[in-house]
Amino acid sequence: MSALTIGLIAGWAILVAYVLTLANREKHLRREIDRVRAMVESDRR
Amino acid sequence: MGNKLLIVLGVVAIALLALNHDSFTSAREEGFFYIPLAGTAAIAAVASLAASIAFLRTRNFRFDAAAVAATEVGLAFLAAAIVNGCCLTGYASGRFWSWDSGLTAALVCWLLYAAYLMLRQAVEEPTQRATFAAAWSIFAFLDMPLVVVAMNWWKPGVHIPGDWTGARVCHLVALTMIALLMATVRMRQEEARREIDSLRRSAQ
């Protein structure tokens, strides 16, 4: 495999890694929103 | 941006990449992948600058979310461009890093935008954080012309600055669509984070 092919694969790998980071962050945010909403509702009661 | 539009954007980007697969993976284009990647990063930097100026003028936090989304996505694309550039350097000279003007200017630009994200982590008060970040984003953009000059005019030893061929323009369009998709998702996340903060404040 030439350095050029490695460069192409590495470039795409960085973008895929960023997309995975976004997906992971989305999961954490949804969990956090549910937790905070539950907290606010329990405070109202 | 609606979910349907985002899906259409993604499908068109993938179709563009698939239709031009042969020209993108030819031996010549593989080495010049950094050109459309750096072009997309530059577009993201312009978007970040515009959003930062808009925030400073209007104090609307949607612009702050757009600025952070554009900056983060641009940073990912610039990192990919630098790594691809390193591989081209390695292919041409056997050394994967050389302090030539193009690579060094791109690295300095990456560090400036990385500092933008670090600055955001350091300030807690939302208005102050957004204002400082917008000012830093405008400052960081001043490096962008230097990167363009470094890549095109100074003509470093091992880098042969490529011109905008049809395949590269096509690649730039597809990558820009993907970047827009990523930035929209990131922007929504930033808005969700702000909603969480306001919910927390109302609960206290």
Interface residues (C-beta under 8 A of the other chain):
Chain A: S2 A3 L4 T5 I6 G7 L8 A10 G11 W12 I14 L15 Y18 V19 L22 R25 E26 L29 E32 I33 V36 R37 M39 V40 D43
Chain B: T25 A27 E30 G31 F33 Y34 L37 V73 A76 F77 A79 A80 A81 V83 N84 G85 C86 C87 L88 G90 Y91 F96 I178 M182 V185 R186 Q189 A192 R193 E195 I196 L199 R200 S202 A203
